[in-house]
Amino acid sequence: MQPQDSTLSPAQQIGQQLRTAREAQGLSLLDVVDRLKLSPRQLEAIEAGQFDRLPGVTFVRGFVRNYARFLELDSDGLMALLDAQFPPVKVEPAPVVAAVAEQRPARSGKNWLWLLPLLAAGGVIGWLQFAKQTTSSSEPQALQLEVQGASVPVVESSLPAAEQKAEASAMQAVAPVVASAPAVAAPVVAANPAPTASAPVAAAGEKSVRLTTRQESWVEVSDAHGKKVIFGLLPAGSDKQATGVPPFKLTIGNAAQVDLAYDGAAVDLKSKIRGTTAKFELN
């Protein structure tokens, strides 16, 4: 087993080992999909070390163990790395707390007398509130201010007469400033036009491959240099086109629901399908 990059997380180290072992055996992701009955998205997440895209820690452990057994790897080392990524949770027993019954002396019938000061204080507070409301009701109900020839009502106040006059003078001084303030218009932001996508242009010696899916399909298309020009899970209704230098190596999952055009000419996939996958070359 090759040494691992110490800068990688345990999850990324697990994915790197699984991907390296799969590629060394000449297997594609579709081969693993057919055997382990996992989705391409789940296998991609495992090999990328992105375990947060999987259902949960319990499922991650099962996926990694089954993947390692399928590739005939030592699963113990991978599970040790998985424990470093997700440390097992130790459940400690709840401490037993002894219940101590507090012995309290029985209250005598005279213990209710301590409530009397509270009741007296409540009566005094209520009387003060009533006296305040009575005093407030005898004061003027509203004041009228003259601001630039307009009559402005002032909310009923319980302040003394001197403080009410001071408040009215302050409002007369502020009103002209507020009235003369200019209105601020909201800025208008011009919308940027969305860029339009253009189809890839084939250079000299290159040819085009076009895939149209009626249902979801996993696709891998590599050119003569080993460059993956199309790779990944294509949802239903996709129309994917790429160019490259032939010959092309193609692996198409759910191939019965995919239409292929090579340099503008339709290619019949029926004779190339084995099970649900088609693996072939285009020169």
Order of alpha helices (4+ residues) and beta strands (2+ residues): alpha-alpha-alpha-alpha-alpha-alpha-beta-beta-alpha-beta-beta-beta-beta-beta-beta-beta-beta-beta
